[in-house]
Amino acid sequence: MTDAPILVLGARGKTGRRVTARLRDRGLAVRAASRTTGTRFEWADRSTWGPALEGAGAVYLVPMNEHVRQEAVSEFTGEAAAAGVRRLVLLSARGVDGRPMPEQEPAERAVREAGAQWTILRPAWFNQNFSEDFLLSPLLGGDLALPAGEGREAFVDVADIADIAVAALTGDGHDGRTYELTGPEPLSFREVVRTVAAASGRDIRYTPLEVPEFKARLEADAVPGPLIEILARLLAGIADGTGDRVTGDVRNVLGREPRPFAEYVKEAAAAGAWSGPA
């Protein structure tokens, strides 16, 4: 790579802020982009694309968190390649049997067809969903109620995702590669709750739900309908065994084992992740 800046979209998100920090720690030029801080970038406002892309040599894309029309991703990657971007790294999401989530297929296709070097990351569910995202509130409330049955998911740590994203943004050997990123072992949500409860000292239970009841609860909380459908489908898939799949891609790329879930929980509990009010 040259000294051209690396554009990080979603730079305030779980992976984006970690990617940004790692690049800066290496003394590399980083252009941290979001809707509200750093370099302004909005998928819905094309006037922000050109200034964000100007002079950039590589881009880390996180379209799945932006709720944008899928055509915008194709338009943006084409504009990025035309602006001289040589490398695109996409945070996608894994679906069944190593395939992408259906919602991510257009973004993956756009990256592959843009005319630049590309790498696609398809992670399992993030560890940090339990401490930084939508699963935190029910844990603090003492009841994680999901339609996942006793199915298991190979939860992956966002630190591992960020390390691989940085490797793909800055190093060789990743062009045309799709990495399915998982943790070292699949765990059920019941096992997760038991681990978090032990580390945090909180009284937490796991309650399996049927899908209709789960949807009704989210609707009562005014969760957007499309998100409800996605979550219900993913969790029902876990109940059916779709998440019980471990790969060696973290080890193959980084030369070390992925971070164990128990290690993440120990560190998050020490930092007070689950010390808030119920």
C-alpha positions, 0 to 999 in steps of 0.5 A: 500500500502507498501513503494514500489515506484509508477511508473507514465507513461506519467509523463510530461502529463496533468494527469501524472504530476498532479498525480506525484505532488499529490503523492509527496505531500503525501510523497510517493515514486514516479518514474516519467517516460517519454521519456526525463526526470526522469526515462526513459521509451519508449513503443517502447524500451523494454529495458526501461521497466525493470528498470522502473518497478523494485521494483514498487508496482503500475503503472499509465498507459497512453498508449493513448498518446504514439501512440504505438502498442496495443500489447505492452500494453499487453506485458508491463502489463504482465511484470509488474505483473511478476515483482511484481506490485500489482496495475494497474490504466489505463487512458482510454477514454470514448466512447458511452454510457459509453463504452471505445473508440474503440482504448482503448479496447485492453489496458483495456483488457490488464489491466484486464487480467494482474493478478494484481489489476486494476482500469480503468478511462474513462474520458470525454474530458478534460477541459484543452484541451482548455488551454494546448492542441490542442484547445488552438491555435484556441481559441487564433486565435479567431475561434474555428471551429469544427464539433460538431454542438450544441452537448454537452460534460460533460467536466471533469477537469484533477485535478479531474482525478488526485485525483481519480487516486491517490485514486486508486493507494494508497487506497482500494476499487477500485480493479476491478472498472471502473469509467466514469469521467465527470464534473457536467454538459454538455456544448456545444462548443458554451457555452465554447467559450462564457465562455472563451471569457468573462473570457479572454476578447478575441473576440472568436467565435465558428463555426460549420463545416461539417466533410469533411471541418474539415478534410481538415483543419487538413490535411492542417495543417499536422495533422496525418491521424489517429488522424484526423479520431479519432477527426472527429469521436469523434466530430461528436459523440458529435454533435449526443449527445454522450457526453451529459451524466453526471455520479456521479463517481467523487462524489462517489470516492472523496466525493465531486462534480466535478469541474465546468467548469466555475471555471476552466476557471476563474483560467486558465484565471487568470493564463494567459492561453489565454493571448498569441498572436493570 
